[in-house]
Amino acid sequence: MTLNSLVLKRYFEIFFLVFLLCCSCFLVLNNVLNGSQLATFKRQELPKVAQNFNFSNKITQRLKVLLGCHDHPLIFEKRQYGKYWLLKNFIRGRFSEKMGCSEAITYCTNGDYTFFDNLPEVVKRVFPIPVFEVAKTSSVPESKAELLQMLKDKVAIPFHKFTCKSCHMVPGYDKWLNRTNVTTMEIIEVAKREDKFAFWEPFYISDNREPMFDERVTWEGQSNKRIQNYAMCLLGFNYHVLHPAFLVHTPGIKKPNLKDPRLKYVAPTNSLIRKKIIPEYRILYGKNRNCRV
């Protein structure tokens, strides 16, 4: 290659570099000018944007009212869905806290999602204990032998015998009474909440993995224990009656009271159970003709 060719090549490379530098400067200057114009435009348009935002906010509030939509804080909860335990808000998306309920749409598909297969199921076993009432003038029995004597003397009775006998009729009760010479805890009967025990409201021992207590029903409405055990019946729970353990409810033996102020809550509670809770439970837990509230 001759000397002239090398010189021309170097001149061409220098010219190309200068051309690239000029193009870069032009692009930078153009972006600066456009950014300045855009900032000026946005400052001029701020009143219009604010007006549109207020209008949009009004629409959002109206939409929330129509949908019955209320934003809730995303706090961690352990929830129950059917026979599974779920962790709610255990992991949250980056924009979840900013997104309102009226801004999200949930689509139902015909896909079969089987991720529930990995989740722990509700343990379907609890351990009921027979409950008794004793007269106000009597002491609490310290052993089954003392309890049997008090039952014989009629200063103790099965729990709520005079107010709701079927609610506390324990499976294997006669077997429990007649069982003697036992010094260790044992299971004397296994049953379900069906047939003649369909209205049973047992007091039981569990590991807190049974269905959650529905706080929509209260002690005043007199169906708080029954609705939980209805859910347990739908899920197929087994009740393992313990012996010789027992509980005593004090003070005194309860008799029917037609002037009880709680009676005014019974009808509204029963209506809530019949119209809302039972249909929900049948969707969540399934159906069983043998289960009663």
Secondary structure, 3 states (H helix, E strand, C coil): CCHHHHHHHHHHHHHHHHHHHHHHHHHHHHHHHHHHHHHHHHHHHHHHHHHHHHHHHHHHHHHHHHHCCCCCCCCCEEEEECCEEEEECCCCCCCCCCCCHHHCCCCCCCCCCCHHHHCCECCCEEEECCEEEECCCCCCCCCHHHHHHHHHCCCEEECCCCCCHHHHCCCCHHHHHHCCCCCCCEEEEEECCCHHHCCCCCCEECCCCCCCCCCCCCCCCCCHHHHHHHHHHHCCCEEEEEECCCEEECCCCCCCCCCCHHHHHHHHHHHHHHHHHHHHHHHHHCCCCCCCC
